[in-house]
């Protein structure tokens, strides 16, 4: 993960969550449309990220696993079918070829996205997915991404020395901020200051390094946001205040993120 890549991805996530926080906090089960944050010139990876966030925030349970066990199992079962032999061969060939090339973030990102897109198109035309719904086809794409990125994890995450150096500089600066930052400095009202809930939210972020697939890591961030949402909503009800919105949500998310121990590991989000 490079510094520029981290900033871009995290900014997208925070912006999306901030804009949708007011609606989501007041009505967690709402499924009304949420504004899409997709720039016309956005990269394929950003398009997939925004599409994923859009779907998760619109679902009745937006914090469900990005690749649920049954979905993941279904993908693996289909890949074991004799008719999927060409798919298996293509996936293995891509992983070997990709691993043998020297790291290049821009080229690597384009190569992965092109491969995933081509494979997903092939899934749609294959008898194994005949009659499947759009959601099932998207789940197949998520399963493929999880498999490929898990296999390439050590090759694509923080694999460029220059990026790693910049990351270290960022972590050092964040470490300095951790020493003095206080809730009041982010205008977090006393009503919303709850160390117990903040620790729960931080634990969700700390789970990020347990996973290798990008979307599984993103689910950890969304689960952290769920804890914060519950804290804000319960606190506002207890104090008989109006439902909190983005102005209350974002400062708490920033504070919780900054105070996470082992932040160096937790920020290993995307290649």
Buried (B, 14 or more C-beta within 10 A) or exposed (E): BBBEBBEBBBEBBBEBBBBBBBBBBBEBEBEEEBEEBBEEEBBBBBBBBBEBBBBBBBEEEBBEBBBEEEBBEBBEEBBEEEEBEEBEEBBEEBBEEBEEEEBEBEEBBBBBBEBBEEBBEEBEEBEBBEEBEEEEBBBBBBBBBBBBBEBBBEBBBBBBEEBBEBBEEBBEEBEEEEEEBEBEEBEBBEBBBBEEBBEBBBBBBBBBBEBBBBBBBBBBBBBBBBBBBBBBBEBBEEEEBEBBBBEBBBBBBBBBBBBBEEBBBBBBBBB
